[in-house]
Amino acid sequence: MTTTPLRLLIHGASGRMGQALLRLAADNPALQVVAAVNRRSPAQRVVEGVPHFASSELAGAPQFDVAIDFSLPEGFDPVLALCVERGAGFVSGTTGISEAQRQALIQAAGRIPLVWASNFSLGVAVLDELVERAAAALAGWDCDIVESHHTQKKDAPSGTALTLGAAAEKGGAQPQYASLRAGDIVGEHLVQFTGLGERIELTHRATNRDIFARGALFAASQLPGRAPGSYRVRDLLDGAT
Ligand code: NAD
């Protein structure tokens, strides 16, 4: 039995994440990339056999089922608007988005199914739960979040650090943040709880950005057929089993 492949638009295709998404999608017969969108000219081709578009040509992209966006906040609005206009799903890992862009996500969730996550790895989903529990159990301890990334990363603190901070706040802590930019670090997050004479350190280290790309492709595969709404990766995992 043959099934129709899921049609994907990859936004930010020439970037580190975009290239990982294109490479992994090419190996999966259930996925078909119908448009790869880069900021610059379509001549900046990433993968042969995939139609490439400049971001100025986004409106002319062929119909797709889900857009996966790993770009920059400047590129976020047009691709979200296109998904709403086309009735397509939206998966985004773009970090550093503004409050207005968060509001736009909430509005869009009334019309289409979407996932925005600051980190698509399974390990960080688990760390998030651990941080909330530790914060709740360690009232009065200091909570510090230290994140380290490669020197090209623009936003700080990282979106993941802020998500972990929100989990700590839910548990009653008041986290402080520190950011390091060095070499080619894919992503490290240390959440440290310090009391008098003792300390707990919870660390996640990403050594390969394929973990984020796999998570985003998984999320995209779970959106078609779902009611409009804003889903977490965890929600989709529950539905897949
Ligand atoms: P990158 O700088 O390597 O690539 C950025 C891409 O965005 C390029 O293809 C560029 O052409 C495109 N772009 C930039 N401005 C654009 C615009 N105005 N319109 C259209 N496209 C535009 O970055 P990266 O390392 O691939 O990361 C991309 C984003 O994903 C960042 O926000 C990063 O923080 C985030 N990220 C999220 C996760 C996660 O799991 N959520 C993991 C890794 C990275």
Residues whose N, C-alpha, C, O or C-beta is under 5 A from the ligand:
A	BS01	NAD	G12 A13 S14 G15 R16 M17 G18 N38 R39 R40 S55 F70 S71 L72 E74 G75 G93 T94 T95 A117 S118 N119 F120 F212
